[in-house]
């Protein structure tokens, strides 16, 4: 059977959610974590984000709840729940970088570097964007970049 690779932009929302989950889970294995998906059923929930738990293989106390997003975001439903968010940067200086950050710190940085909390979207409960170069630069400088995505072709060549 011959497989034909589709560009990310051509994937359906459901396929993008699946792609992002497996990409983030793969990258977290490099740090000793295994991700267990809790939910991703947009037909039932209307929610295309993936909820999971990142479980540390040797130190379960380092485990944490995780929401995998398609882009940088903040969400009031994540507040006060010790949730981390992981997302790829798809533009700017770090177009293939993945970031992992506690949501509360993401809100602080989004307020300081991008003024997201002063928007109508945030007042309604959620803000996300495909383009946040100053915020992504700040996340990179503060050490929240976990890894760069690697194409399967590049990985096979290693």
Chimera marker file (.cmm) of the C-alpha trace (Angstrom):
<marker_set name="trace">
<marker id="1" x="0.000" y="0.000" z="0.000" r="1" g="1" b="0" radius="0.5"/>
<marker id="2" x="1.305" y="3.427" z="-0.906" r="1" g="1" b="0" radius="0.5"/>
<marker id="3" x="0.574" y="6.199" z="1.590" r="1" g="1" b="0" radius="0.5"/>
<marker id="4" x="0.253" y="9.811" z="0.528" r="1" g="1" b="0" radius="0.5"/>
<marker id="5" x="1.218" y="12.404" z="3.103" r="1" g="1" b="0" radius="0.5"/>
<marker id="6" x="-1.209" y="15.335" z="3.432" r="1" g="1" b="0" radius="0.5"/>
<marker id="7" x="0.046" y="18.776" z="4.410" r="1" g="1" b="0" radius="0.5"/>
<marker id="8" x="-1.058" y="19.768" z="7.916" r="1" g="1" b="0" radius="0.5"/>
<marker id="9" x="-3.154" y="22.630" z="6.510" r="1" g="1" b="0" radius="0.5"/>
<marker id="10" x="-5.255" y="20.134" z="4.532" r="1" g="1" b="0" radius="0.5"/>
<marker id="11" x="-6.131" y="17.938" z="7.517" r="1" g="1" b="0" radius="0.5"/>
<marker id="12" x="-9.619" y="18.080" z="9.026" r="1" g="1" b="0" radius="0.5"/>
<marker id="13" x="-9.964" y="19.549" z="12.516" r="1" g="1" b="0" radius="0.5"/>
<marker id="14" x="-10.261" y="16.040" z="13.937" r="1" g="1" b="0" radius="0.5"/>
<marker id="15" x="-7.123" y="14.907" z="12.100" r="1" g="1" b="0" radius="0.5"/>
<marker id="16" x="-5.232" y="17.980" z="13.342" r="1" g="1" b="0" radius="0.5"/>
<marker id="17" x="-6.243" y="17.182" z="16.930" r="1" g="1" b="0" radius="0.5"/>
<marker id="18" x="-5.033" y="13.619" z="16.514" r="1" g="1" b="0" radius="0.5"/>
<marker id="19" x="-1.777" y="14.780" z="14.888" r="1" g="1" b="0" radius="0.5"/>
<marker id="20" x="-1.111" y="17.285" z="17.679" r="1" g="1" b="0" radius="0.5"/>
<marker id="21" x="-1.802" y="14.724" z="20.406" r="1" g="1" b="0" radius="0.5"/>
<marker id="22" x="0.636" y="12.186" z="18.998" r="1" g="1" b="0" radius="0.5"/>
<marker id="23" x="3.278" y="14.804" z="18.235" r="1" g="1" b="0" radius="0.5"/>
<marker id="24" x="3.122" y="16.251" z="21.774" r="1" g="1" b="0" radius="0.5"/>
<marker id="25" x="3.022" y="12.769" z="23.333" r="1" g="1" b="0" radius="0.5"/>
<marker id="26" x="6.041" y="11.714" z="21.263" r="1" g="1" b="0" radius="0.5"/>
<marker id="27" x="8.025" y="14.778" z="22.330" r="1" g="1" b="0" radius="0.5"/>
<marker id="28" x="7.154" y="14.306" z="26.012" r="1" g="1" b="0" radius="0.5"/>
<marker id="29" x="8.553" y="10.756" z="25.914" r="1" g="1" b="0" radius="0.5"/>
<marker id="30" x="11.945" y="12.412" z="25.462" r="1" g="1" b="0" radius="0.5"/>
<marker id="31" x="11.510" y="13.752" z="29.013" r="1" g="1" b="0" radius="0.5"/>
<marker id="32" x="10.297" y="10.504" z="30.591" r="1" g="1" b="0" radius="0.5"/>
<marker id="33" x="6.558" y="11.104" z="30.245" r="1" g="1" b="0" radius="0.5"/>
<marker id="34" x="3.814" y="8.940" z="28.827" r="1" g="1" b="0" radius="0.5"/>
<marker id="35" x="0.574" y="10.638" z="27.833" r="1" g="1" b="0" radius="0.5"/>
<marker id="36" x="-2.786" y="9.045" z="28.476" r="1" g="1" b="0" radius="0.5"/>
<marker id="37" x="-5.578" y="10.593" z="26.469" r="1" g="1" b="0" radius="0.5"/>
<marker id="38" x="-8.735" y="11.299" z="28.460" r="1" g="1" b="0" radius="0.5"/>
<marker id="39" x="-11.034" y="12.720" z="25.804" r="1" g="1" b="0" radius="0.5"/>
<marker id="40" x="-11.165" y="13.919" z="22.244" r="1" g="1" b="0" radius="0.5"/>
<marker id="41" x="-14.621" y="13.338" z="20.902" r="1" g="1" b="0" radius="0.5"/>
<marker id="42" x="-15.701" y="16.512" z="19.123" r="1" g="1" b="0" radius="0.5"/>
<marker id="43" x="-18.928" y="14.911" z="17.914" r="1" g="1" b="0" radius="0.5"/>
<marker id="44" x="-20.104" y="14.475" z="21.512" r="1" g="1" b="0" radius="0.5"/>
<marker id="45" x="-18.446" y="17.417" z="23.260" r="1" g="1" b="0" radius="0.5"/>
<marker id="46" x="-17.993" y="19.998" z="20.504" r="1" g="1" b="0" radius="0.5"/>
<marker id="47" x="-14.457" y="20.359" z="21.879" r="1" g="1" b="0" radius="0.5"/>
<marker id="48" x="-11.583" y="19.648" z="19.500" r="1" g="1" b="0" radius="0.5"/>
<marker id="49" x="-8.874" y="20.102" z="22.153" r="1" g="1" b="0" radius="0.5"/>
<marker id="50" x="-7.288" y="17.018" z="23.624" r="1" g="1" b="0" radius="0.5"/>
<marker id="51" x="-7.333" y="16.413" z="27.373" r="1" g="1" b="0" radius="0.5"/>
<marker id="52" x="-4.749" y="14.019" z="28.739" r="1" g="1" b="0" radius="0.5"/>
<marker id="53" x="-2.510" y="13.280" z="31.684" r="1" g="1" b="0" radius="0.5"/>
<marker id="54" x="1.270" y="13.345" z="31.316" r="1" g="1" b="0" radius="0.5"/>
<marker id="55" x="2.537" y="10.615" z="33.645" r="1" g="1" b="0" radius="0.5"/>
<marker id="56" x="6.220" y="10.562" z="34.545" r="1" g="1" b="0" radius="0.5"/>
<marker id="57" x="7.590" y="7.032" z="34.226" r="1" g="1" b="0" radius="0.5"/>
<marker id="58" x="9.851" y="7.073" z="37.305" r="1" g="1" b="0" radius="0.5"/>
<marker id="59" x="8.362" y="9.831" z="39.462" r="1" g="1" b="0" radius="0.5"/>
<marker id="60" x="4.534" y="9.866" z="39.388" r="1" g="1" b="0" radius="0.5"/>
<marker id="61" x="4.550" y="12.978" z="41.606" r="1" g="1" b="0" radius="0.5"/>
<marker id="62" x="5.798" y="14.907" z="38.539" r="1" g="1" b="0" radius="0.5"/>
<marker id="63" x="2.676" y="13.965" z="36.542" r="1" g="1" b="0" radius="0.5"/>
<marker id="64" x="0.267" y="16.685" z="35.476" r="1" g="1" b="0" radius="0.5"/>
<marker id="65" x="-3.014" y="17.268" z="33.604" r="1" g="1" b="0" radius="0.5"/>
<marker id="66" x="-2.428" y="18.550" z="30.096" r="1" g="1" b="0" radius="0.5"/>
<marker id="67" x="-4.444" y="20.201" z="27.365" r="1" g="1" b="0" radius="0.5"/>
<marker id="68" x="-2.945" y="19.930" z="23.898" r="1" g="1" b="0" radius="0.5"/>
<marker id="69" x="-3.828" y="22.914" z="21.769" r="1" g="1" b="0" radius="0.5"/>
<marker id="70" x="-3.340" y="23.669" z="18.087" r="1" g="1" b="0" radius="0.5"/>
<marker id="71" x="-1.996" y="27.140" z="18.892" r="1" g="1" b="0" radius="0.5"/>
<marker id="72" x="-1.157" y="29.409" z="21.848" r="1" g="1" b="0" radius="0.5"/>
<marker id="73" x="-4.220" y="29.999" z="24.032" r="1" g="1" b="0" radius="0.5"/>
<marker id="74" x="-5.565" y="30.843" z="27.464" r="1" g="1" b="0" radius="0.5"/>
<marker id="75" x="-8.889" y="29.563" z="28.791" r="1" g="1" b="0" radius="0.5"/>
<marker id="76" x="-10.737" y="30.500" z="31.991" r="1" g="1" b="0" radius="0.5"/>
<marker id="77" x="-11.864" y="26.876" z="32.463" r="1" g="1" b="0" radius="0.5"/>
<marker id="78" x="-8.195" y="25.917" z="33.007" r="1" g="1" b="0" radius="0.5"/>
<marker id="79" x="-7.700" y="28.434" z="35.838" r="1" g="1" b="0" radius="0.5"/>
<marker id="80" x="-6.840" y="27.036" z="39.263" r="1" g="1" b="0" radius="0.5"/>
<marker id="81" x="-6.710" y="23.401" z="38.071" r="1" g="1" b="0" radius="0.5"/>
<marker id="82" x="-2.917" y="22.893" z="37.739" r="1" g="1" b="0" radius="0.5"/>
<marker id="83" x="-3.359" y="22.335" z="34.001" r="1" g="1" b="0" radius="0.5"/>
<marker id="84" x="-0.442" y="22.672" z="31.623" r="1" g="1" b="0" radius="0.5"/>
<marker id="85" x="-0.916" y="23.573" z="27.972" r="1" g="1" b="0" radius="0.5"/>
<marker id="86" x="1.181" y="22.289" z="25.086" r="1" g="1" b="0" radius="0.5"/>
<marker id="87" x="1.043" y="23.770" z="21.618" r="1" g="1" b="0" radius="0.5"/>
<marker id="88" x="3.168" y="24.234" z="18.518" r="1" g="1" b="0" radius="0.5"/>
<marker id="89" x="4.358" y="27.580" z="17.221" r="1" g="1" b="0" radius="0.5"/>
<marker id="90" x="3.603" y="27.617" z="13.522" r="1" g="1" b="0" radius="0.5"/>
<marker id="91" x="5.125" y="30.991" z="12.623" r="1" g="1" b="0" radius="0.5"/>
<marker id="92" x="7.732" y="33.520" z="13.679" r="1" g="1" b="0" radius="0.5"/>
<marker id="93" x="11.312" y="32.713" z="14.685" r="1" g="1" b="0" radius="0.5"/>
<marker id="94" x="10.377" y="29.286" z="16.089" r="1" g="1" b="0" radius="0.5"/>
<marker id="95" x="7.973" y="27.805" z="13.503" r="1" g="1" b="0" radius="0.5"/>
<marker id="96" x="8.474" y="24.163" z="14.460" r="1" g="1" b="0" radius="0.5"/>
<marker id="97" x="8.870" y="24.535" z="18.217" r="1" g="1" b="0" radius="0.5"/>
<marker id="98" x="6.521" y="22.948" z="20.755" r="1" g="1" b="0" radius="0.5"/>
<marker id="99" x="5.936" y="24.669" z="24.075" r="1" g="1" b="0" radius="0.5"/>
<marker id="100" x="4.768" y="23.323" z="27.436" r="1" g="1" b="0" radius="0.5"/>
<marker id="101" x="3.755" y="25.735" z="30.184" r="1" g="1" b="0" radius="0.5"/>
<marker id="102" x="1.549" y="25.777" z="33.278" r="1" g="1" b="0" radius="0.5"/>
<marker id="103" x="-1.635" y="27.592" z="32.271" r="1" g="1" b="0" radius="0.5"/>
<marker id="104" x="-1.391" y="30.145" z="35.107" r="1" g="1" b="0" radius="0.5"/>
<marker id="105" x="2.054" y="31.206" z="33.869" r="1" g="1" b="0" radius="0.5"/>
<marker id="106" x="0.732" y="31.332" z="30.310" r="1" g="1" b="0" radius="0.5"/>
<marker id="107" x="-1.948" y="33.798" z="31.441" r="1" g="1" b="0" radius="0.5"/>
<marker id="108" x="0.713" y="35.964" z="33.131" r="1" g="1" b="0" radius="0.5"/>
<marker id="109" x="2.935" y="35.977" z="30.047" r="1" g="1" b="0" radius="0.5"/>
<marker id="110" x="-0.037" y="36.548" z="27.727" r="1" g="1" b="0" radius="0.5"/>
<marker id="111" x="-0.980" y="39.566" z="29.833" r="1" g="1" b="0" radius="0.5"/>
<marker id="112" x="2.565" y="40.957" z="29.943" r="1" g="1" b="0" radius="0.5"/>
<marker id="113" x="3.691" y="40.262" z="26.380" r="1" g="1" b="0" radius="0.5"/>
<marker id="114" x="0.494" y="40.202" z="24.353" r="1" g="1" b="0" radius="0.5"/>
<marker id="115" x="-2.269" y="41.959" z="26.350" r="1" g="1" b="0" radius="0.5"/>
<marker id="116" x="-4.649" y="39.026" z="25.718" r="1" g="1" b="0" radius="0.5"/>
<marker id="117" x="-6.583" y="39.485" z="28.948" r="1" g="1" b="0" radius="0.5"/>
<marker id="118" x="-7.854" y="42.871" z="27.760" r="1" g="1" b="0" radius="0.5"/>
<marker id="119" x="-9.731" y="41.398" z="24.803" r="1" g="1" b="0" radius="0.5"/>
<marker id="120" x="-13.408" y="40.627" z="24.257" r="1" g="1" b="0" radius="0.5"/>
<marker id="121" x="-12.465" y="36.984" z="23.593" r="1" g="1" b="0" radius="0.5"/>
<marker id="122" x="-10.852" y="36.621" z="27.024" r="1" g="1" b="0" radius="0.5"/>
<marker id="123" x="-13.826" y="38.305" z="28.672" r="1" g="1" b="0" radius="0.5"/>
<marker id="124" x="-15.937" y="35.552" z="27.049" r="1" g="1" b="0" radius="0.5"/>
<marker id="125" x="-13.590" y="32.905" z="28.488" r="1" g="1" b="0" radius="0.5"/>
<marker id="126" x="-10.929" y="32.027" z="25.931" r="1" g="1" b="0" radius="0.5"/>
<marker id="127" x="-8.295" y="33.638" z="23.739" r="1" g="1" b="0" radius="0.5"/>
<marker id="128" x="-6.154" y="31.969" z="21.091" r="1" g="1" b="0" radius="0.5"/>
<marker id="129" x="-4.241" y="33.079" z="18.044" r="1" g="1" b="0" radius="0.5"/>
<marker id="130" x="-2.116" y="31.683" z="15.253" r="1" g="1" b="0" radius="0.5"/>
<marker id="131" x="0.290" y="34.598" z="15.467" r="1" g="1" b="0" radius="0.5"/>
<marker id="132" x="1.865" y="35.623" z="18.750" r="1" g="1" b="0" radius="0.5"/>
<marker id="133" x="5.540" y="36.295" z="17.964" r="1" g="1" b="0" radius="0.5"/>
<marker id="134" x="6.369" y="38.367" z="21.070" r="1" g="1" b="0" radius="0.5"/>
<marker id="135" x="4.724" y="35.800" z="23.342" r="1" g="1" b="0" radius="0.5"/>
<marker id="136" x="6.424" y="32.859" z="21.603" r="1" g="1" b="0" radius="0.5"/>
<marker id="137" x="9.785" y="34.649" z="21.895" r="1" g="1" b="0" radius="0.5"/>
<marker id="138" x="9.152" y="35.173" z="25.630" r="1" g="1" b="0" radius="0.5"/>
<marker id="139" x="8.212" y="31.495" z="26.070" r="1" g="1" b="0" radius="0.5"/>
<marker id="140" x="11.398" y="30.481" z="24.278" r="1" g="1" b="0" radius="0.5"/>
<marker id="141" x="13.563" y="32.823" z="26.383" r="1" g="1" b="0" radius="0.5"/>
<marker id="142" x="12.017" y="31.534" z="29.620" r="1" g="1" b="0" radius="0.5"/>
<marker id="143" x="12.742" y="27.900" z="28.715" r="1" g="1" b="0" radius="0.5"/>
<marker id="144" x="9.242" y="26.645" z="27.943" r="1" g="1" b="0" radius="0.5"/>
<marker id="145" x="10.222" y="25.180" z="24.555" r="1" g="1" b="0" radius="0.5"/>
<marker id="146" x="10.240" y="21.413" z="24.897" r="1" g="1" b="0" radius="0.5"/>
<marker id="147" x="11.458" y="20.437" z="21.443" r="1" g="1" b="0" radius="0.5"/>
<marker id="148" x="11.318" y="21.050" z="17.757" r="1" g="1" b="0" radius="0.5"/>
<marker id="149" x="9.054" y="18.833" z="15.696" r="1" g="1" b="0" radius="0.5"/>
<marker id="150" x="10.947" y="16.445" z="13.445" r="1" g="1" b="0" radius="0.5"/>
<marker id="151" x="9.624" y="15.197" z="10.143" r="1" g="1" b="0" radius="0.5"/>
<marker id="152" x="9.568" y="11.423" z="9.827" r="1" g="1" b="0" radius="0.5"/>
<marker id="153" x="11.982" y="11.747" z="6.899" r="1" g="1" b="0" radius="0.5"/>
<marker id="154" x="14.510" y="13.635" z="9.038" r="1" g="1" b="0" radius="0.5"/>
<marker id="155" x="14.088" y="11.197" z="11.922" r="1" g="1" b="0" radius="0.5"/>
<marker id="156" x="14.681" y="8.193" z="9.633" r="1" g="1" b="0" radius="0.5"/>
<marker id="157" x="17.900" y="9.804" z="8.393" r="1" g="1" b="0" radius="0.5"/>
<marker id="158" x="19.333" y="10.060" z="11.935" r="1" g="1" b="0" radius="0.5"/>
<link id1="1" id2="2" r="1" g="1" b="0" radius="0.2"/>
<link id1="2" id2="3" r="1" g="1" b="0" radius="0.2"/>
<link id1="3" id2="4" r="1" g="1" b="0" radius="0.2"/>
<link id1="4" id2="5" r="1" g="1" b="0" radius="0.2"/>
<link id1="5" id2="6" r="1" g="1" b="0" radius="0.2"/>
<link id1="6" id2="7" r="1" g="1" b="0" radius="0.2"/>
<link id1="7" id2="8" r="1" g="1" b="0" radius="0.2"/>
<link id1="8" id2="9" r="1" g="1" b="0" radius="0.2"/>
<link id1="9" id2="10" r="1" g="1" b="0" radius="0.2"/>
<link id1="10" id2="11" r="1" g="1" b="0" radius="0.2"/>
<link id1="11" id2="12" r="1" g="1" b="0" radius="0.2"/>
<link id1="12" id2="13" r="1" g="1" b="0" radius="0.2"/>
<link id1="13" id2="14" r="1" g="1" b="0" radius="0.2"/>
<link id1="14" id2="15" r="1" g="1" b="0" radius="0.2"/>
<link id1="15" id2="16" r="1" g="1" b="0" radius="0.2"/>
<link id1="16" id2="17" r="1" g="1" b="0" radius="0.2"/>
<link id1="17" id2="18" r="1" g="1" b="0" radius="0.2"/>
<link id1="18" id2="19" r="1" g="1" b="0" radius="0.2"/>
<link id1="19" id2="20" r="1" g="1" b="0" radius="0.2"/>
<link id1="20" id2="21" r="1" g="1" b="0" radius="0.2"/>
<link id1="21" id2="22" r="1" g="1" b="0" radius="0.2"/>
<link id1="22" id2="23" r="1" g="1" b="0" radius="0.2"/>
<link id1="23" id2="24" r="1" g="1" b="0" radius="0.2"/>
<link id1="24" id2="25" r="1" g="1" b="0" radius="0.2"/>
<link id1="25" id2="26" r="1" g="1" b="0" radius="0.2"/>
<link id1="26" id2="27" r="1" g="1" b="0" radius="0.2"/>
<link id1="27" id2="28" r="1" g="1" b="0" radius="0.2"/>
<link id1="28" id2="29" r="1" g="1" b="0" radius="0.2"/>
<link id1="29" id2="30" r="1" g="1" b="0" radius="0.2"/>
<link id1="30" id2="31" r="1" g="1" b="0" radius="0.2"/>
<link id1="31" id2="32" r="1" g="1" b="0" radius="0.2"/>
<link id1="32" id2="33" r="1" g="1" b="0" radius="0.2"/>
<link id1="33" id2="34" r="1" g="1" b="0" radius="0.2"/>
<link id1="34" id2="35" r="1" g="1" b="0" radius="0.2"/>
<link id1="35" id2="36" r="1" g="1" b="0" radius="0.2"/>
<link id1="36" id2="37" r="1" g="1" b="0" radius="0.2"/>
<link id1="37" id2="38" r="1" g="1" b="0" radius="0.2"/>
<link id1="38" id2="39" r="1" g="1" b="0" radius="0.2"/>
<link id1="39" id2="40" r="1" g="1" b="0" radius="0.2"/>
<link id1="40" id2="41" r="1" g="1" b="0" radius="0.2"/>
<link id1="41" id2="42" r="1" g="1" b="0" radius="0.2"/>
<link id1="42" id2="43" r="1" g="1" b="0" radius="0.2"/>
<link id1="43" id2="44" r="1" g="1" b="0" radius="0.2"/>
<link id1="44" id2="45" r="1" g="1" b="0" radius="0.2"/>
<link id1="45" id2="46" r="1" g="1" b="0" radius="0.2"/>
<link id1="46" id2="47" r="1" g="1" b="0" radius="0.2"/>
<link id1="47" id2="48" r="1" g="1" b="0" radius="0.2"/>
<link id1="48" id2="49" r="1" g="1" b="0" radius="0.2"/>
<link id1="49" id2="50" r="1" g="1" b="0" radius="0.2"/>
<link id1="50" id2="51" r="1" g="1" b="0" radius="0.2"/>
<link id1="51" id2="52" r="1" g="1" b="0" radius="0.2"/>
<link id1="52" id2="53" r="1" g="1" b="0" radius="0.2"/>
<link id1="53" id2="54" r="1" g="1" b="0" radius="0.2"/>
<link id1="54" id2="55" r="1" g="1" b="0" radius="0.2"/>
<link id1="55" id2="56" r="1" g="1" b="0" radius="0.2"/>
<link id1="56" id2="57" r="1" g="1" b="0" radius="0.2"/>
<link id1="57" id2="58" r="1" g="1" b="0" radius="0.2"/>
<link id1="58" id2="59" r="1" g="1" b="0" radius="0.2"/>
<link id1="59" id2="60" r="1" g="1" b="0" radius="0.2"/>
<link id1="60" id2="61" r="1" g="1" b="0" radius="0.2"/>
<link id1="61" id2="62" r="1" g="1" b="0" radius="0.2"/>
<link id1="62" id2="63" r="1" g="1" b="0" radius="0.2"/>
<link id1="63" id2="64" r="1" g="1" b="0" radius="0.2"/>
<link id1="64" id2="65" r="1" g="1" b="0" radius="0.2"/>
<link id1="65" id2="66" r="1" g="1" b="0" radius="0.2"/>
<link id1="66" id2="67" r="1" g="1" b="0" radius="0.2"/>
<link id1="67" id2="68" r="1" g="1" b="0" radius="0.2"/>
<link id1="68" id2="69" r="1" g="1" b="0" radius="0.2"/>
<link id1="69" id2="70" r="1" g="1" b="0" radius="0.2"/>
<link id1="70" id2="71" r="1" g="1" b="0" radius="0.2"/>
<link id1="71" id2="72" r="1" g="1" b="0" radius="0.2"/>
<link id1="72" id2="73" r="1" g="1" b="0" radius="0.2"/>
<link id1="73" id2="74" r="1" g="1" b="0" radius="0.2"/>
<link id1="74" id2="75" r="1" g="1" b="0" radius="0.2"/>
<link id1="75" id2="76" r="1" g="1" b="0" radius="0.2"/>
<link id1="76" id2="77" r="1" g="1" b="0" radius="0.2"/>
<link id1="77" id2="78" r="1" g="1" b="0" radius="0.2"/>
<link id1="78" id2="79" r="1" g="1" b="0" radius="0.2"/>
<link id1="79" id2="80" r="1" g="1" b="0" radius="0.2"/>
<link id1="80" id2="81" r="1" g="1" b="0" radius="0.2"/>
<link id1="81" id2="82" r="1" g="1" b="0" radius="0.2"/>
<link id1="82" id2="83" r="1" g="1" b="0" radius="0.2"/>
<link id1="83" id2="84" r="1" g="1" b="0" radius="0.2"/>
<link id1="84" id2="85" r="1" g="1" b="0" radius="0.2"/>
<link id1="85" id2="86" r="1" g="1" b="0" radius="0.2"/>
<link id1="86" id2="87" r="1" g="1" b="0" radius="0.2"/>
<link id1="87" id2="88" r="1" g="1" b="0" radius="0.2"/>
<link id1="88" id2="89" r="1" g="1" b="0" radius="0.2"/>
<link id1="89" id2="90" r="1" g="1" b="0" radius="0.2"/>
<link id1="90" id2="91" r="1" g="1" b="0" radius="0.2"/>
<link id1="91" id2="92" r="1" g="1" b="0" radius="0.2"/>
<link id1="92" id2="93" r="1" g="1" b="0" radius="0.2"/>
<link id1="93" id2="94" r="1" g="1" b="0" radius="0.2"/>
<link id1="94" id2="95" r="1" g="1" b="0" radius="0.2"/>
<link id1="95" id2="96" r="1" g="1" b="0" radius="0.2"/>
<link id1="96" id2="97" r="1" g="1" b="0" radius="0.2"/>
<link id1="97" id2="98" r="1" g="1" b="0" radius="0.2"/>
<link id1="98" id2="99" r="1" g="1" b="0" radius="0.2"/>
<link id1="99" id2="100" r="1" g="1" b="0" radius="0.2"/>
<link id1="100" id2="101" r="1" g="1" b="0" radius="0.2"/>
<link id1="101" id2="102" r="1" g="1" b="0" radius="0.2"/>
<link id1="102" id2="103" r="1" g="1" b="0" radius="0.2"/>
<link id1="103" id2="104" r="1" g="1" b="0" radius="0.2"/>
<link id1="104" id2="105" r="1" g="1" b="0" radius="0.2"/>
<link id1="105" id2="106" r="1" g="1" b="0" radius="0.2"/>
<link id1="106" id2="107" r="1" g="1" b="0" radius="0.2"/>
<link id1="107" id2="108" r="1" g="1" b="0" radius="0.2"/>
<link id1="108" id2="109" r="1" g="1" b="0" radius="0.2"/>
<link id1="109" id2="110" r="1" g="1" b="0" radius="0.2"/>
<link id1="110" id2="111" r="1" g="1" b="0" radius="0.2"/>
<link id1="111" id2="112" r="1" g="1" b="0" radius="0.2"/>
<link id1="112" id2="113" r="1" g="1" b="0" radius="0.2"/>
<link id1="113" id2="114" r="1" g="1" b="0" radius="0.2"/>
<link id1="114" id2="115" r="1" g="1" b="0" radius="0.2"/>
<link id1="115" id2="116" r="1" g="1" b="0" radius="0.2"/>
<link id1="116" id2="117" r="1" g="1" b="0" radius="0.2"/>
<link id1="117" id2="118" r="1" g="1" b="0" radius="0.2"/>
<link id1="118" id2="119" r="1" g="1" b="0" radius="0.2"/>
<link id1="119" id2="120" r="1" g="1" b="0" radius="0.2"/>
<link id1="120" id2="121" r="1" g="1" b="0" radius="0.2"/>
<link id1="121" id2="122" r="1" g="1" b="0" radius="0.2"/>
<link id1="122" id2="123" r="1" g="1" b="0" radius="0.2"/>
<link id1="123" id2="124" r="1" g="1" b="0" radius="0.2"/>
<link id1="124" id2="125" r="1" g="1" b="0" radius="0.2"/>
<link id1="125" id2="126" r="1" g="1" b="0" radius="0.2"/>
<link id1="126" id2="127" r="1" g="1" b="0" radius="0.2"/>
<link id1="127" id2="128" r="1" g="1" b="0" radius="0.2"/>
<link id1="128" id2="129" r="1" g="1" b="0" radius="0.2"/>
<link id1="129" id2="130" r="1" g="1" b="0" radius="0.2"/>
<link id1="130" id2="131" r="1" g="1" b="0" radius="0.2"/>
<link id1="131" id2="132" r="1" g="1" b="0" radius="0.2"/>
<link id1="132" id2="133" r="1" g="1" b="0" radius="0.2"/>
<link id1="133" id2="134" r="1" g="1" b="0" radius="0.2"/>
<link id1="134" id2="135" r="1" g="1" b="0" radius="0.2"/>
<link id1="135" id2="136" r="1" g="1" b="0" radius="0.2"/>
<link id1="136" id2="137" r="1" g="1" b="0" radius="0.2"/>
<link id1="137" id2="138" r="1" g="1" b="0" radius="0.2"/>
<link id1="138" id2="139" r="1" g="1" b="0" radius="0.2"/>
<link id1="139" id2="140" r="1" g="1" b="0" radius="0.2"/>
<link id1="140" id2="141" r="1" g="1" b="0" radius="0.2"/>
<link id1="141" id2="142" r="1" g="1" b="0" radius="0.2"/>
<link id1="142" id2="143" r="1" g="1" b="0" radius="0.2"/>
<link id1="143" id2="144" r="1" g="1" b="0" radius="0.2"/>
<link id1="144" id2="145" r="1" g="1" b="0" radius="0.2"/>
<link id1="145" id2="146" r="1" g="1" b="0" radius="0.2"/>
<link id1="146" id2="147" r="1" g="1" b="0" radius="0.2"/>
<link id1="147" id2="148" r="1" g="1" b="0" radius="0.2"/>
<link id1="148" id2="149" r="1" g="1" b="0" radius="0.2"/>
<link id1="149" id2="150" r="1" g="1" b="0" radius="0.2"/>
<link id1="150" id2="151" r="1" g="1" b="0" radius="0.2"/>
<link id1="151" id2="152" r="1" g="1" b="0" radius="0.2"/>
<link id1="152" id2="153" r="1" g="1" b="0" radius="0.2"/>
<link id1="153" id2="154" r="1" g="1" b="0" radius="0.2"/>
<link id1="154" id2="155" r="1" g="1" b="0" radius="0.2"/>
<link id1="155" id2="156" r="1" g="1" b="0" radius="0.2"/>
<link id1="156" id2="157" r="1" g="1" b="0" radius="0.2"/>
<link id1="157" id2="158" r="1" g="1" b="0" radius="0.2"/>
</marker_set>
